[in-house]
Amino acid sequence: MTHLLHIDSSIQGDRSVSRKLSARAAAVWQARHPGGTVTYRDLGVEPLPHLDAAGGLARMIPPDQHTPAQAASWALTEVLVNEVKEADAIVLGLPLYNYGAPSSVKAWVDHIIAGGLSFDPATMTGLLGGRDFVVVASRGGGYTPGAPREGWDHAEPWLPHGLSVTGLEPRFIAAELTLAEVTPAMAELIPLANKSLAAAEQEIDGLWSPEPVLV
């Protein structure tokens, strides 16, 4: 049976563009995979604990030497890695906060990078590859080539690097200028924002389409 891991990270609730787009992607996946199952994790509502001095070193110490705090942190990592391992596909809603990924997404990445679970420490071979990982991104401004803030989006370039040791390879679908309708200074950009959103929705609707039969 096929399985989807659907993750949201926005703190905007119903106002979130990334949540609407990730929900659309999850609905497309379910339509393409009747009978498939879904695990949902909401990092915006229930963020993971950041790695700290008490438990964070669990990934650098053999489990039989763990303190109680390290054992608890490692147990959470096992849960998170297993969620990925059980999934054939992953959808992550990724808003851009202060030109970077939400800290909750960074915490998720930090947790799943664990020797013996997500990569082989002897060979540094990723153990989570082979899954279709779709990142649905939303950006309040514009960061495309030629834009005044080209290169200021540090979320999309970072995530593939952050996850590289695990073998996960995210592909991105992005809607830009999402703040145009609520920011008076961006009012003239509303047509471009609508165009970007429509293009993202169209790309999402084409996900997981059956391969054409060549005769």
C-alpha positions as semicolon CSV with decimal commas, in nm:
position;residue;x (nm);y (nm);z (nm)
1;M;0,000;0,000;0,000
2;T;0,130;0,345;-0,088
3;H;0,183;0,601;0,185
4;L;0,223;0,981;0,197
5;L;0,394;1,186;0,467
6;H;0,234;1,534;0,466
7;I;0,414;1,802;0,669
8;D;0,311;2,163;0,729
9;S;0,522;2,427;0,900
10;S;0,341;2,760;0,864
11;I;0,223;2,944;1,175
12;Q;-0,038;3,137;0,973
13;G;-0,327;2,895;1,007
14;D;-0,604;2,941;0,750
15;R;-0,422;3,244;0,605
16;S;-0,125;3,031;0,502
17;V;-0,059;2,991;0,132
18;S;0,183;2,703;0,188
19;R;-0,083;2,514;0,386
20;K;-0,339;2,558;0,109
21;L;-0,091;2,442;-0,152
22;S;0,032;2,144;0,051
23;A;-0,329;2,040;0,114
24;R;-0,390;2,062;-0,261
25;A;-0,085;1,844;-0,325
26;A;-0,197;1,589;-0,067
27;A;-0,543;1,578;-0,227
28;V;-0,385;1,521;-0,569
29;W;-0,172;1,241;-0,428
30;Q;-0,476;1,074;-0,271
31;A;-0,670;1,103;-0,597
32;R;-0,380;0,936;-0,780
33;H;-0,344;0,664;-0,513
34;P;-0,690;0,540;-0,410
35;G;-0,656;0,344;-0,091
36;G;-0,324;0,506;-0,004
37;T;-0,266;0,621;0,353
38;V;-0,143;0,953;0,492
39;T;0,058;1,055;0,797
40;Y;0,021;1,422;0,883
41;R;0,267;1,622;1,095
42;D;0,208;1,990;1,174
43;L;0,534;2,155;1,274
44;G;0,366;2,495;1,296
45;V;0,115;2,383;1,560
46;E;0,329;2,121;1,734
47;P;0,695;2,214;1,675
48;L;0,967;1,968;1,755
49;P;1,213;2,050;2,033
50;H;1,534;2,202;1,905
51;L;1,850;2,009;1,980
52;D;1,986;2,130;2,312
53;A;2,268;2,054;2,553
54;A;2,058;1,802;2,744
55;G;1,949;1,575;2,460
56;G;2,106;1,692;2,138
57;L;2,426;1,492;2,176
58;A;2,226;1,170;2,149
59;R;2,326;1,155;1,781
60;M;2,695;1,152;1,875
61;I;2,688;0,901;2,161
62;P;2,613;0,525;2,149
63;P;2,255;0,455;2,264
64;D;2,374;0,241;2,556
65;Q;2,550;0,550;2,695
66;H;2,252;0,786;2,668
67;T;2,132;0,992;2,959
68;P;1,753;0,993;3,008
69;A;1,726;1,321;2,814
70;Q;1,940;1,183;2,532
71;A;1,735;0,864;2,521
72;A;1,415;1,067;2,489
73;S;1,562;1,279;2,211
74;W;1,686;0,972;2,026
75;A;1,345;0,805;2,059
76;L;1,184;1,107;1,893
77;T;1,438;1,091;1,611
78;E;1,352;0,725;1,559
79;V;0,983;0,818;1,526
80;L;1,057;1,092;1,274
81;V;1,293;0,881;1,064
82;N;1,043;0,596;1,061
83;E;0,775;0,834;0,934
84;V;0,999;0,906;0,638
85;K;1,089;0,540;0,585
86;E;0,724;0,439;0,578
87;A;0,643;0,699;0,310
88;D;0,660;0,653;-0,065
89;A;0,611;1,027;-0,109
90;I;0,657;1,337;0,109
91;V;0,488;1,675;0,078
92;L;0,635;1,961;0,282
93;G;0,474;2,304;0,304
94;L;0,760;2,551;0,336
95;P;0,695;2,923;0,392
96;L;0,983;3,169;0,384
97;Y;1,040;3,339;0,720
98;N;1,295;3,619;0,739
99;Y;1,456;3,487;0,419
100;G;1,502;3,137;0,558
101;A;1,316;2,821;0,650
102;P;1,102;2,820;0,966
103;S;1,305;2,709;1,265
104;S;1,062;2,418;1,305
105;V;1,178;2,279;0,970
106;K;1,542;2,318;1,075
107;A;1,461;2,122;1,391
108;W;1,297;1,847;1,182
109;V;1,606;1,824;0,963
110;D;1,837;1,819;1,265
111;H;1,639;1,535;1,420
112;I;1,635;1,309;1,115
113;I;2,009;1,336;1,050
114;A;2,113;1,040;1,260
115;G;2,385;0,786;1,194
116;G;2,252;0,434;1,161
117;L;1,898;0,557;1,104
118;S;1,906;0,796;0,808
119;F;2,261;0,737;0,686
120;D;2,535;0,477;0,717
121;P;2,811;0,638;0,928
122;A;3,076;0,407;0,782
123;T;3,008;0,497;0,420
124;M;2,805;0,818;0,462
125;T;2,547;0,663;0,232
126;G;2,196;0,801;0,270
127;L;1,930;0,552;0,377
128;L;1,620;0,760;0,293
129;G;1,661;0,802;-0,082
130;G;1,417;0,682;-0,346
131;R;1,117;0,876;-0,216
132;D;0,937;1,146;-0,408
133;F;0,988;1,458;-0,194
134;V;0,782;1,757;-0,306
135;V;0,837;2,089;-0,128
136;V;0,556;2,338;-0,177
137;A;0,707;2,678;-0,099
138;S;0,546;3,017;-0,048
139;R;0,735;3,345;-0,050
140;G;0,593;3,683;0,040
141;G;0,827;3,868;-0,195
142;G;0,995;3,803;-0,525
143;Y;1,331;3,629;-0,549
144;T;1,351;3,523;-0,913
145;P;1,653;3,619;-1,127
146;G;1,653;3,993;-1,185
147;A;1,438;4,073;-0,881
148;P;1,576;4,331;-0,634
149;R;1,612;4,054;-0,373
150;E;1,740;3,780;-0,598
151;G;1,939;3,538;-0,385
152;W;1,771;3,637;-0,059
153;D;1,570;3,315;-0,042
154;H;1,792;3,096;0,175
155;A;1,534;2,820;0,231
156;E;1,531;2,652;-0,110
157;P;1,912;2,643;-0,150
158;W;1,962;2,519;0,207
159;L;1,716;2,230;0,230
160;P;1,879;1,999;-0,030
161;H;2,217;2,060;0,133
162;G;2,081;2,006;0,483
163;L;1,925;1,674;0,386
164;S;2,195;1,556;0,147
165;V;2,349;1,301;0,383
166;T;2,011;1,124;0,416
167;G;1,962;1,066;0,044
168;L;1,642;1,273;0,032
169;E;1,627;1,495;-0,276
170;P;1,355;1,761;-0,258
171;R;1,199;1,917;-0,566
172;F;1,033;2,256;-0,533
173;I;0,707;2,415;-0,643
174;A;0,687;2,781;-0,537
175;A;0,434;3,062;-0,526
176;E;0,590;3,407;-0,492
177;L;0,468;3,757;-0,402
178;T;0,207;3,611;-0,168
179;L;0,203;3,932;0,040
180;A;0,103;4,150;-0,255
181;E;-0,269;4,153;-0,173
182;V;-0,216;4,259;0,189
183;T;0,076;4,499;0,143
184;P;-0,022;4,835;-0,011
185;A;0,330;4,901;-0,139
186;M;0,309;4,577;-0,340
187;A;-0,034;4,641;-0,493
188;E;0,103;4,673;-0,846
189;L;0,248;4,323;-0,812
190;I;-0,088;4,153;-0,754
191;P;-0,119;4,036;-1,119
192;L;0,225;3,876;-1,096
193;A;0,133;3,718;-0,762
194;N;-0,183;3,572;-0,911
195;K;0,014;3,439;-1,206
196;S;0,272;3,277;-0,976
197;L;0,003;3,116;-0,762
198;A;-0,184;2,984;-1,066
199;A;0,137;2,837;-1,207
200;A;0,210;2,663;-0,875
201;E;-0,142;2,524;-0,857
202;Q;-0,117;2,396;-1,214
203;E;0,213;2,227;-1,141
204;I;0,069;2,067;-0,828
205;D;-0,233;1,940;-1,021
206;G;0,004;1,763;-1,260
207;L;0,191;1,576;-0,989
208;W;0,195;1,196;-0,995
209;S;0,019;1,183;-1,331
210;P;0,033;0,839;-1,495
211;E;0,317;0,792;-1,738
212;P;0,195;0,810;-2,098
213;V;0,168;0,480;-2,276
214;L;0,380;0,483;-2,592
215;V;0,249;0,268;-2,876
